[in-house]
Amino acid sequence: MRWPFRIAMSTTAVMLFDQAVFAGQFLAGTFGALHTHRANATYSGIAVLVAAAAAVPLRWPGRGPLWPVLACLGLFGLIALQIVLGFQRLLTVHVPLGVAIIGLAAGLAVWSWRPDRVAA
């Protein structure tokens, strides 16, 4: 049951990490990276929704926790807020929120690869 979630969440985490790379490229003078940063933000939002859908079978019928679904939906909300802040150029909030989003996505990806616990 975990493989679809593992793949989706790991892909999402890599895409979100790439956001920092694209922002850094833009700040270093590669102005086309801003377009890539913007497009990847949209795709990252879609990827986290795919991860949320992949987390549903962990709960039903997998009888696992519900929180990964809710965490992915919360992460989607943060990404949506992040996109709005980026377009408004509120970098004092955009940058630290981006760091938090990357950390949360990485945490979910790491959790997805932890071994299943078997009930005794």
ChimeraX attribute file (.defattr): number of C-alpha atoms within 10 A of each C-alpha:
attribute: neighborCount
match mode: 1-to-1
recipient: residues
	/A:1	15
	/A:2	17
	/A:3	13
	/A:4	17
	/A:5	25
	/A:6	21
	/A:7	16
	/A:8	21
	/A:9	30
	/A:10	23
	/A:11	18
	/A:12	26
	/A:13	25
	/A:14	15
	/A:15	21
	/A:16	27
	/A:17	19
	/A:18	18
	/A:19	24
	/A:20	16
	/A:21	14
	/A:22	21
	/A:23	19
	/A:24	15
	/A:25	16
	/A:26	17
	/A:27	12
	/A:28	10
	/A:29	10
	/A:30	12
	/A:31	13
	/A:32	11
	/A:33	19
	/A:34	18
	/A:35	13
	/A:36	15
	/A:37	20
	/A:38	17
	/A:39	12
	/A:40	18
	/A:41	21
	/A:42	13
	/A:43	14
	/A:44	23
	/A:45	23
	/A:46	15
	/A:47	23
	/A:48	29
	/A:49	20
	/A:50	17
	/A:51	25
	/A:52	23
	/A:53	17
	/A:54	22
	/A:55	30
	/A:56	21
	/A:57	18
	/A:58	20
	/A:59	15
	/A:60	12
	/A:61	9
	/A:62	12
	/A:63	10
	/A:64	17
	/A:65	13
	/A:66	14
	/A:67	12
	/A:68	21
	/A:69	22
	/A:70	14
	/A:71	17
	/A:72	25
	/A:73	18
	/A:74	14
	/A:75	21
	/A:76	20
	/A:77	14
	/A:78	17
	/A:79	22
	/A:80	15
	/A:81	13
	/A:82	22
	/A:83	18
	/A:84	13
	/A:85	17
	/A:86	17
	/A:87	11
	/A:88	10
	/A:89	11
	/A:90	12
	/A:91	14
	/A:92	9
	/A:93	12
	/A:94	18
	/A:95	16
	/A:96	12
	/A:97	17
	/A:98	21
	/A:99	14
	/A:100	13
	/A:101	20
	/A:102	22
	/A:103	15
	/A:104	16
	/A:105	24
	/A:106	19
	/A:107	14
	/A:108	20
	/A:109	22
	/A:110	14
	/A:111	13
	/A:112	21
	/A:113	15
	/A:114	10
	/A:115	8
	/A:116	9
	/A:117	7
	/A:118	5
	/A:119	4
	/A:120	3
